[in-house]
Amino acid sequence: MKRPLVAAAVAAAGVLLAVQASGPAQASSSSTFDSTSDPILFVHGYTGDGSNWNTMAGRFNADGWPSSYLDQWSYDWHQSNSTTAQQLSTEVDRLLAATGATKVDIVSHSMGGLSSRYYLKNLGGTSKVDAWVSLGGPNHGTDTANSCFDTSCTEMRIGSSFLTALNSGDETPGSPRYATWWSPCDTVINPDSSVSLSGAANSETACLSHTDLLTDTTVYAQTRDMINR
């Protein structure tokens, strides 16, 4: 039986701390930072914060991305994803100004895919984003959201008005390149098919937990190569 989102998040906290304490593993050098690489805005999920990306950001740094190009953004995960999207828009503009870049890449985990996709669809984000990644995103809802009651969480329920509007029409609008990764062993996103989007490159991972998507070396390498082409 699938565990509720909150229970899964609590159980994963110790795993995340242990992973972060051990430091990033060595990453493949098949694709490294160059003059065409974009700054990366990392968007965490429900109950998370920017530190969830320590391992992945460390790998990007090891592959040449300067720290100024790696934005481990934090936000109030209780609020509506549409409110977060407004704040994300401001953060994108700040990152572009700070780096002098013309576009960013967005790498999201879990619920972070919803606010960032709302930004792309409704707030003009398609002109400022080159590539968008969703790792284990509840893009079409998850039944584990039935057991939590924050505004953001109710928006993740299957058939919610938020998701109905977000998924209406083109699920991958504009010129950005879209990609998703989903795991057959993810007990937080149910059904597994929720992650995939029409018009995106949708990939199945090995048997990984919801939080393992943040630290798996293969998922990292595939994400890096997708955004850096």
C-alpha positions in Angstrom: 0.0 0.0 0.0 1.3 3.4 -0.9 2.5 5.6 2.1 1.0 9.1 2.6 3.1 12.0 1.4 3.9 13.2 4.9 4.9 9.8 6.2 7.1 9.3 3.2 8.8 12.6 3.7 9.5 12.0 7.3 10.9 8.5 6.6 13.1 10.0 3.9 14.5 12.8 6.0 17.2 10.6 7.6 18.2 9.2 4.2 18.5 12.7 2.8 20.7 13.9 5.7 22.9 10.8 5.4 23.3 11.4 1.7 24.1 15.0 2.1 26.6 14.4 4.8 28.5 11.9 2.7 29.1 14.5 -0.1 28.5 14.2 -3.8 29.8 11.1 -5.7 32.1 11.5 -8.7 30.1 12.3 -11.8 30.8 11.3 -15.4 32.7 13.8 -17.4 30.9 13.0 -20.6 29.1 16.4 -20.6 30.6 19.4 -18.9 29.9 23.1 -18.5 30.7 25.3 -21.5 30.0 28.7 -22.8 26.5 27.7 -24.0 25.4 26.2 -20.6 22.6 27.9 -18.7 22.3 28.6 -15.0 20.2 26.0 -13.2 17.3 26.8 -10.9 16.5 23.8 -8.7 12.9 23.6 -7.4 12.3 21.3 -4.4 9.0 19.5 -3.6 6.5 19.2 -0.7 8.1 19.5 2.7 11.6 20.1 1.1 14.0 23.0 0.8 17.0 23.9 -1.2 19.3 21.6 0.6 17.6 18.6 -1.0 19.7 19.4 -4.0 23.1 19.3 -2.3 24.2 16.1 -3.9 23.0 16.9 -7.4 24.3 20.5 -7.3 27.6 19.2 -6.1 27.9 16.9 -9.1 27.1 19.8 -11.5 29.8 21.8 -9.7 32.2 18.9 -10.2 31.4 18.9 -13.9 32.3 22.6 -14.2 29.1 24.6 -13.4 30.2 27.6 -11.2 28.4 28.0 -7.9 26.7 31.2 -9.2 25.0 29.1 -11.8 23.5 26.6 -9.3 20.5 28.1 -7.5 19.2 25.8 -4.8 16.0 27.9 -4.2 13.7 27.5 -1.2 10.1 28.5 -0.9 7.1 28.1 1.4 5.8 24.7 0.4 2.5 25.1 2.2 1.2 27.8 -0.1 -0.6 27.4 -3.5 1.7 26.3 -6.3 0.4 29.4 -8.2 1.8 31.6 -5.5 5.1 29.8 -5.6 5.1 30.2 -9.4 4.9 34.0 -9.0 7.9 33.9 -6.6 9.7 31.6 -9.0 9.3 34.1 -11.7 11.1 36.7 -9.6 13.8 34.2 -8.8 14.4 33.4 -12.5 14.8 37.1 -13.2 17.2 37.5 -10.3 19.3 34.6 -11.6 19.4 35.8 -15.1 20.5 39.3 -13.9 23.1 37.8 -11.6 24.7 35.6 -14.3 24.1 37.7 -17.5 22.5 34.6 -19.1 19.5 34.9 -21.4 17.8 31.6 -20.3 17.8 29.2 -17.3 17.3 25.5 -17.0 14.8 24.3 -14.4 15.3 21.0 -12.6 12.4 20.1 -10.3 11.6 17.3 -7.9 8.1 16.1 -7.0 5.7 19.1 -6.4 8.3 21.5 -7.7 7.3 20.5 -11.2 3.8 22.0 -10.7 4.8 25.5 -9.7 7.5 25.6 -12.4 5.2 24.3 -15.1 2.6 26.9 -14.0 5.3 29.5 -14.5 6.0 28.3 -18.0 2.4 28.0 -19.0 0.8 31.1 -17.4 3.5 33.6 -16.5 5.6 34.0 -19.6 8.3 31.5 -18.5 8.6 29.8 -21.9 10.7 32.8 -23.1 13.2 32.5 -20.3 13.6 28.7 -19.9 15.7 26.5 -22.2 15.0 23.1 -20.6 12.6 21.9 -17.9 13.1 18.7 -15.9 10.6 16.9 -13.7 11.9 14.1 -11.4 9.0 12.2 -9.9 6.5 15.0 -10.4 2.8 14.5 -9.7 2.0 16.1 -13.0 -1.4 14.4 -13.2 -1.9 14.0 -9.4 -1.2 11.4 -6.8 -3.6 9.6 -4.5 -1.1 10.0 -1.6 -2.1 13.7 -1.6 -5.5 12.6 -0.2 -4.0 12.4 3.3 -2.6 15.9 3.6 -4.4 19.2 3.7 -2.0 22.1 2.9 -3.2 24.2 -0.1 -0.3 22.9 -2.1 -1.0 19.3 -1.3 -4.7 19.5 -2.1 -3.7 20.8 -5.5 -1.8 17.6 -6.1 -4.9 15.4 -5.7 -6.0 13.6 -8.9 -8.7 15.7 -10.6 -8.0 18.9 -8.6 -9.1 22.1 -10.3 -5.4 23.3 -10.2 -4.2 20.2 -12.2 -7.2 20.3 -14.5 -6.3 23.8 -15.5 -2.6 23.2 -15.7 -3.0 20.1 -17.9 -5.6 21.7 -20.2 -4.5 22.1 -23.8 -0.8 21.8 -24.5 1.0 20.1 -21.5 4.4 21.2 -22.8 3.9 24.7 -24.3 6.4 26.9 -26.1 10.0 26.3 -27.1 11.6 24.8 -23.9 12.7 21.2 -24.0 10.7 19.1 -21.5 11.8 15.9 -19.9 10.5 13.7 -17.0 11.9 10.8 -15.1 9.7 8.3 -13.1 10.4 5.3 -11.1 8.4 2.1 -10.9 9.3 1.9 -7.2 8.2 5.4 -6.2 5.7 5.0 -3.4 4.8 8.7 -3.3 3.6 9.2 -6.8 0.7 7.0 -7.6 0.0 6.1 -10.3 3.4 6.0 -11.9 2.0 7.3 -15.1 1.2 10.6 -13.5 4.7 11.8 -14.1 4.8 11.6 -17.9 3.7 14.5 -20.0 2.5 14.7 -23.6 5.3 16.3 -25.7 8.1 15.6 -23.2 10.9 13.0 -23.2 9.6 10.6 -20.6 12.1 8.2 -19.0 11.7 5.2 -16.7 14.5 4.9 -14.1 15.7 1.8 -12.2 13.9 0.8 -9.0 14.4 4.0 -7.1 12.5 5.6 -4.1 11.0 9.0 -4.5 14.0 10.7 -2.7 16.6 8.5 -4.5 15.7 10.4 -7.7 17.6 13.4 -6.2 20.8 11.4 -5.7 21.0 8.6 -8.2 24.1 8.9 -10.4 22.4 7.7 -13.6 19.5 10.1 -13.2 22.0 12.9 -12.6 24.0 12.1 -15.7 20.8 11.9 -17.9 19.5 15.1 -16.5 22.9 16.9 -17.1 23.1 15.6 -20.6 19.5 16.6 -21.4 19.8 20.2 -20.2 23.3 20.7 -21.6 22.8 19.9 -25.2 
